[in-house]
Amino acid sequence: MSSKYPEVRTVAVRIFTDKPVRKTPYQVKGVMMNQFPDEEIVPMLDGSYRQKFLYPRVQVKILNEQIYIVGINEGVDSIKAIAQKMDFLDFGNITFQVLDNEIEEHGNRFQPVSKLIRYRFVTPWVALNQTTGYRYRYLNNADRVNFLNRLLGQNIVFMAREMGMELEENIFTKVTLSSLFPRQVDENNWGAFDGEFRANFVLPNYLGIGNGITRGYGALFGLFNPELFSFNEGDLQELEAKAAKESNDKQTTIAESDLQEIDVEKVPRPKKVPGKDLMPTKRSKKVLSEEFEIEEDETIVYQTDVTRKKNAPYKPKKRNKKIKKDSSNINYNSEEYHKKQHTL
């Protein structure tokens, strides 16, 4: 591990239950908060630290009908603590007995490296929110895939800064997608994609990137052997040539970006509101939104139709006001709970 950057702890806990889990991450989080109200993991799940930690330190995923709880830095110990106490999960209409768990903890799986590492999205990557989706609509296909690639690279820079890293090297990214037509997810008009990417940055398995992280979207899996991977420093001179050679061996039906260099100095920094632990009730125009995604650097000018349509104002949809209810009467299996949890 490079001594230039702080050690970032990560953990992934897979929960083995007696039955397949066909629940949403929100439903699982709701049950955990209900059963363990005094545990340190609760404010990591309920949004209490959303302003303190712009990137969520605890994330819940449902993969292959199994529960995964993923944590980074401040979230690691709270996940390990609750994993030891979790004997069952009671959803009201069904109870899952916890048979065992598998804990994978590391201290060197979050850092820049000198090689391109390949990752696959195991849940849809929600790259587009309402603002970026509006821009994306007016790009041609070549610009679209590179636009998405740039968003991905900026997200990695943002995540690194959230973990206390000031990157000295630029980030290189290259995305390969099954389609350039985004799949609409949730009620937010988000646009999701399936595929994979390469980056010169080590990321832990199942960590989320993009929009909707708290809903389980954007979970990734590294397609490399971590035991054989070298963390030594080196230069990046041959990265583009190697990536170009690999692209020649791929089917032309896949949307693939160029290998792009993300200038870390040009990635905008999200602003925090001092003295507050919760997000403000009114949305302000800032880089980071309440769903933890980072938007594109607005200083970049695109020579496309999007610049010619800049006079057409974008009007985001009004959000419904959150209805307060007695938490003791919440039905964690209901669709209503799934939609309203963490709604801002």
Buried (B, 14 or more C-beta within 10 A) or exposed (E): BEEEBEBBBBBBBBBEBEEEBEBBBBBBBBBBBBBBEEBBBBBBBBBEBBBEBBBBBBBBBBBEEBBBBBBBBBBBBBBBBBBEEBEEBEBEEEEBEBEEBEEBBBEBBBBBBBBBBBBBBBBBBBBBBBBBBBBBBBBEEEBBBBBBBBBBBBBBBBBBBBBEBEBEBBBBBBBBBEEBEBEEBBEBBBBBBBBBBBBBBBBBBBBBBBBBBBBBBBBBBBEEEBEEBEBEEEEBEEBBEEBEEBBEEEEEEBBBBBBBBBEBEEBBEBEEEEEEEEBEEEEEEEBBBBBBBBBBBEEEEBEBEBEEEEEEEEEEEEEEEEEEEEEEEBEBBEEEBBEBBBBB
